[in-house]
Amino acid sequence: MLTGATTLRRATPVPQRAQSVDFAALRAREFSRLDDGGHAYLDYTGSALYPDRLVAGHATTLRASVLGNPHSESPASLASTALVNEARTRVLRFFDADPDEYVVCFTPNTSGAIHLVASAYPLGPDAPLILASDNHNSVNGVRAYAERAGACVHQLPLDAELRLHDVASALTVLRKTHVGAGLVAFPAQSNFSGVRHPLALVDKARALGYDVLLDAAAYVPTSPLSLTRTPASFVACSFYKMFGYPTGVGALITRRDALARLRRPWFSGGTVEYVSVQSRSHLLRDGAEGFEDGTVNFLAFGAVIDGLDFLDALGMPNVRRHVATLTDRLVEGLRALTHRDGSPLIRVYGPRDRYDCGGTVAFNVLDARGDVAPYEDIEARARAAGISVRGGCFCNPGASEQAFGFVAERAARCIEETTRSGWSVREFARRMKACGGASAVGAVRASLGIASNESDVARLIGMLAEINDNPR
């Protein structure tokens, strides 16, 4: 703990990993507010929930500490610098990343981490951008920088089950079309379907000379990620997605050799050794600090360290098994729901066998004719029942378009017409239905995490089952 104006190292030994975890007892101890308030929280891909111990411990640390802006040499500033550096070390250890090969750049969130790469990677006519069709919009946005730089942008397609289709072959063919290197970007886990895309793609892409940007935001809250075994060039994550608190802190974990290839398009406070107005010159700082714009959220890093300790103590393999068991029950329960005539009530998107999928399930409710009910109506029913789920396309247009069977030409026409008349999701959905452009526009997403239990799953399934008896 950092106390007063002194710099004392926090005691952060490697936590003892539990051989097994009593998740019911953990919920009662750390997440009792759920049952006390009657909440069924099923939006863990949106945000994890923080354990009580994390916020209580952080409050105790802050009350006992004097922490100042780290861009100085005062005792309070040095205390903050020590805490930030310890957090860097702790992040590398959690991700099994060799500090001789990797550094940690702290960012406001996953999107901020991706933007660091997007704005500084040397894309160009002979250095293409290759995007998975399953990317979050924060990764899709990299194409704006690529197009500005005159780089080709390629899309890796999804198959009917929303898995990446024959990526190794596609990359091999693309590599023959350019001389320089390029950037491949894909999610370790889809935030739409829960599909975990093969991490072996990292080695394949790097063997062909590409750098790899791995969006780990949806993956690492419930699955272990070793950068020794999966040596991605850039890995982006947000800590609130992993353990709920603090918000406003993410990280770009980057290989040192890949970081050296980035060229920052600007500089700011904290990223420079000096700036001269008279000579119009500046010197960017080496390493991570040259990419951390302004002052990092230094008051938050005690909670980041404690949050990683919390996950390590549980053991990520235990978390993964817990979430997988509940997700299987959720999917089985959804698929078992039928109308009175035996036709399915629910359409679940993604692989039928759910092999290598995380705790994220996207689905729609069908009426007796097999038409999709508006996801907003289902979201409203869930809200009235005290169940937190999410509706929409989840910032993932590629997977959504594939799942809903968008007809490209009709969809493009509807987008243009709706934009011209004033954008509205409901109006776009109406136009798409009228022209036969898609089976749906938007879905409901339920996602599970550490604090989830069978009661949460049963409440959602029960609420959906009531739709047969109480249609709207």
Phi, psi and omega in degrees: 000144178263114188242139178060221180254022179257163179247103178244136180290133172292143177280105182232065175293161177298121183299147175285119183282132180290137175291325175212159184232133173272093186290334176293316178293323178298317179298315180296325184277316189253342185228034185298338180299336178297305182287327177299325182262001180070031183267138165247102186264115182228050178224046183290336175288334173287315177194139171288167173258140180279141172286150181306319186298330184291313181286325178293316179295321180293320178299319179297317180297315182294322180294333184263000190242155170238104185240125182247173177307126186289351181275053180198180182241016177288163178304317180293322179292318179295326176297318178294318179301317179298321181292318178298315180294323177295322178296321176301313180298320182292321178296315179299320180293320180299321182267013177051049182250126179294120181297343174284342182249335185235152170230164180243123172255120179278141185224172176290335184184185178299317180300320177296323178294317179295321181296325177303317179289314183303317185280344187240350182286139184282062174290151180184187183305330179247016177226088188281166171251128181241114186250138169289144178290352182262011186288151169292156182299334177296331175273320176305328181295342178299334182296335178297319176291321180297314181295323178295328180274001180077020180274147172288143177242121180247148178246131174270119190284162173256149175273187185295337179263011177069026171262151175297135189259114172047053185293320182303315179294319181298318179294321179298318179293316181297325184297335180282354185263357180211158184267316183283182178281179178201184184238127174253131182231127177208159179271141174294329177216135180291133175275002174262302189258345185084358179300132173265113180283148188299122178292344176298343178296334179297309180297320180298312182295318181292326178295334177272000177097004180274152163274153182235125171260113182256116175277107185257009188301318182273345186271311191288344175297336183227007182220141177288144177228116178255119178279354169287319179274333182235081191278062178298150179291318182223134177232128182246138179205163174236137184283332178292335175290335184270316182218020166085335185204138004272154168280165177080016177222123174226189181208146165251111178263117191228142173295142182299320181292326178288320178300323181294340179276347181282146179233107184293135181276356178202179174223167182205180176302133179092342183262357188236151171280320176205158170225133176245122175286320182297314182265359181051050180228163176203163176232116180287143177291152177284154170068209188300321186295338176288353182241004181257095186289131179069206181263125178293163182284072192294336179288345186271346194286338172298321178289325177299314179298312181295325178295318177294323175299319180299313179294318180296322180294323176292322185090113183299326174300324177294317178298316182299316180295318180301311182294320180298318180298313180292323180294319176301317180292323178297311182296317178299317180294320179295316182290339179279346182284131181223162169284173183298333179273005178091354178287152185293140176272333187236140169247116178263133181265146179109190186298138178295321184276350179057019178295134178054052174238149178271194187274037180240127183229120176257137183206165171229155174266135181252144173276182185296338178274353182091006177278151183280130174284144179305130182297333180297325180292320180290320177299321179294319177300316180297318180300316180296334180268005180075027181247124179266108170233180182232144178240151178130209177249359169062038178056031183224077186292327182296311178293324179297313181299321179290316183295320185271000177068042179301134171267114194306309184295319180291320179296317180299320179294318180292322177299314181297314183294318181291321178297319182295324182272353183110110192297134175208130180299317180298319180292319177299316179298321179298316180295319181296320179293320183294326183263002182070032184278343181191158177281339181198160170228094183106154181214180173254138179237126172248134180222140188249159181208200188303317186274358182293151176216178183296330179296320178299314180298315182296324180294319179294314180297319178297318179298318180292323180297329181290343180299326179299321184273336184229063180293154179243000000 
